[in-house]
């Protein structure tokens, strides 16, 4: 006798599996296959796949990053060969012994006969025991400091070489905030020599206090990355011209992109004189002075004058003596330039040459008066 079993009922789980497989297949078709092979060809394109392309896009905004990139590249190619690496050995005195300390910085060739501009602190403020200058072609020459000034943080180093590629100078007085700025130097030592960074001129006429008594003034501020080894290297404009010498960067976890450079116009007359004479002599005023604020603090007094340099001593037979200046006179201005510190006074005197005259504004016994002085001496 033949017995036929009744059909086995399907469970709920099997229906769930079938539905899941169908959903996966449908998703693949709608997401990958339909937009490419079906929509717009076999069936109409749904609204969700249509893309609006307004005709005025690109008329409103026209940004071409390639222009900035090509400008930086052109600046780098023009100026790269004039940038040098500078290594130094300085002697530091400890309690009972001395030790040699190595340093690395940058510089820029300003005359084809071996004259190189850098920072004073790169060459140990003139006290470096040994200086070596590394050129782009791999040559290395020993260098000697011809001139330096710690208040300007600038120095001129000489190597015995000729026919060197020199940098072109720009006009730092004509700079505008927002202009392109390119820095070249050795940010982390010679392993990263001639690194190029770019940014903009972020500010002008900035002042930075580097120690208790020295303020570097009239600096160019830039967001081009500047690190310790960049010191002494050039800051360049879009024409590849040197507009400044990189000097300091603010070290703070709360401040990024704050680098500073010394305007090149400050040092142009100095370079010219050093190349001609082998040194630069500043005109000599013939006074010993101190800032008003420091004088008030040290003497425990309060003067009626807020700014200026109070004269403590007059050197006999100097321009100050011949002009009739006296101790306790307050030097307020030179040719309408306000005087606030000894370091600022020294920087202003760089603009004058032997034989030049200047009008001084002094305050004597509370009264303002003008005095003419002739710079007859240099030092």
Secondary structure, DSSP 8 states (H G I E B T S, - for coil): -----------HHHHHHHHHHHHHHHHHIIIIIIIIIIBTTTB---GGG-----TTTTTS----HHHHHHHHHHHHHHHGGGEEEEEEEEEEE-SS-EEEEEEEEEEEEEETTTEEEE-TGGGGGGT-SEEEEE-TTS-EEE-EEEEEETTTTEEEEE-S--S----EE--GGG--TT-EEEEEE-TTSGGGTTEEEEEEEEEEEEEEE-SSS-EEEEEEEE-S---GGGTT-EEE-TTSEEEEEEEEE--BTTB-S-EEEEEHHHHHHHHHHHHHHSS---B---EEEEEHHHHHHHHT---S--SSEEEEEE-TTSHHHHTT--TT-EEEEETTEE---HHHHHHHHTT--TT-EEEEEEEETTEEEEEEEE---B-
